[in-house]
Amino acid sequence: MSGGDTPGRLVRPFTLTGGRTRPSRADFTLITTVSTVDPPPVSAARPQPEHHRILRLCTRPMAVAELAARLDLPVSVVVILLCDLLEAGRITARPPRPVSRTTPDLDLLQKVRDGLGRL
């Protein structure tokens, strides 16, 4: 290997998902917040190492996009692994808060405009 080369991934992403290409649920988005369930439920299934990494990272709530970046895995693969953990009762997933469709806070907008004007 030359000085700047790094070894590639040893395991292909499709092997992490058991060949699955689609998640079992469609409600995960990039900004869905995931956190580990404490204490974990008793489970007969033995999670793979990637599941353990997710559980360690999600002891504090974390967005799906950030989790994928930290794991250095495609979001699609991470979502499939998250579906496994959610179905096993090992994590909770919170959807993003809906955006209010009420009238915007005019005072806040004025402050933002004034701040941008000072730049």
C-alpha positions as MATLAB code, in Angstrom:
seq = 'MSGGDTPGRLVRPFTLTGGRTRPSRADFTLITTVSTVDPPPVSAARPQPEHHRILRLCTRPMAVAELAARLDLPVSVVVILLCDLLEAGRITARPPRPVSRTTPDLDLLQKVRDGLGRL';
ca = [
       0.000    0.000    0.000;
       1.175    3.499   -0.708;
       1.345    6.123    2.040;
      -2.186    7.538    1.567;
      -4.014    4.259    0.965;
      -6.214    2.800    3.670;
      -7.645   -0.694    3.720;
     -11.171   -0.986    2.350;
     -14.227   -2.280    4.157;
     -13.865   -5.996    4.816;
     -17.609   -6.720    4.915;
     -19.929   -5.664    2.117;
     -23.000   -3.716    3.288;
     -25.465   -6.261    1.865;
     -23.971   -8.949    4.098;
     -24.721   -6.810    7.155;
     -28.400   -6.848    6.231;
     -28.564  -10.529    5.316;
     -29.092   -9.585    1.673;
     -32.112   -7.410    2.452;
     -32.334   -4.251    0.390;
     -35.482   -2.729    1.874;
     -36.317   -1.921    5.490;
     -39.300   -3.618    7.124;
     -40.650   -0.180    8.099;
     -40.946    3.032    6.146;
     -41.060    5.510    9.035;
     -37.313    6.142    9.487;
     -36.085    9.431    8.037;
     -32.666   11.057    8.160;
     -33.750   13.103   11.176;
     -35.588   10.382   13.101;
     -34.081   10.269   16.588;
     -33.013    6.846   17.854;
     -32.094    5.852   21.408;
     -31.287    2.631   23.217;
     -33.929    1.083   25.484;
     -32.745    0.808   29.068;
     -32.790   -1.860   30.406;
     -32.665   -3.978   27.269;
     -35.374   -6.622   26.895;
     -34.447  -10.273   27.210;
     -33.907  -11.510   23.672;
     -32.990  -14.887   22.259;
     -31.491  -13.368   19.111;
     -27.788  -12.549   19.179;
     -27.220   -9.165   17.581;
     -24.391   -8.756   15.092;
     -21.440   -6.482   15.874;
     -23.037   -3.609   13.935;
     -26.149   -3.875   16.100;
     -23.935   -3.624   19.187;
     -22.209   -0.545   17.746;
     -25.589    1.103   17.144;
     -26.704    0.312   20.685;
     -23.508    1.823   22.124;
     -23.819    4.968   20.027;
     -27.501    5.449   20.837;
     -27.223    5.567   24.611;
     -27.964    9.243   23.968;
     -30.554   10.136   21.305;
     -29.019   10.360   17.846;
     -30.404   11.155   14.381;
     -30.287    8.427   11.750;
     -28.054   10.542    9.487;
     -25.495   11.123   12.250;
     -25.559    7.449   13.164;
     -24.866    6.431    9.546;
     -21.968    8.885    9.406;
     -20.444    7.590   12.632;
     -20.812    3.987   11.501;
     -19.451    4.841    8.049;
     -22.319    2.892    6.472;
     -24.937    3.840    3.890;
     -28.137    5.205    5.426;
     -30.146    2.442    3.727;
     -28.103   -0.229    5.521;
     -28.356    1.568    8.869;
     -32.141    1.843    8.517;
     -32.430   -1.917    7.934;
     -30.310   -2.572   11.039;
     -32.412   -0.080   13.021;
     -35.580   -1.896   11.950;
     -34.099   -5.122   13.368;
     -33.356   -3.419   16.685;
     -36.739   -1.685   16.851;
     -38.584   -4.948   16.215;
     -36.479   -6.612   18.943;
     -37.434   -3.857   21.387;
     -33.807   -2.699   21.774;
     -34.307    0.912   20.600;
     -36.946    3.594   20.416;
     -37.431    5.828   17.397;
     -38.946    9.275   17.585;
     -40.091   10.976   14.402;
     -39.095   14.590   13.857;
     -41.398   17.158   15.370;
     -43.946   18.385   12.868;
     -43.435   21.923   11.657;
     -46.132   24.231   12.896;
     -48.202   25.780   10.155;
     -49.109   28.777   12.286;
     -48.112   32.327   11.493;
     -44.364   32.801   11.938;
     -43.140   34.794   14.916;
     -42.738   38.235   13.324;
     -40.491   39.461   16.132;
     -38.087   36.557   15.564;
     -38.098   37.126   11.803;
     -37.329   40.821   12.342;
     -34.370   39.939   14.594;
     -33.035   37.494   12.001;
     -33.381   40.114    9.252;
     -31.624   42.726   11.387;
     -28.835   40.294   12.240;
     -28.321   39.394    8.584;
     -28.291   43.079    7.699;
     -25.420   43.663   10.135;
     -23.266   41.015    8.441;
];
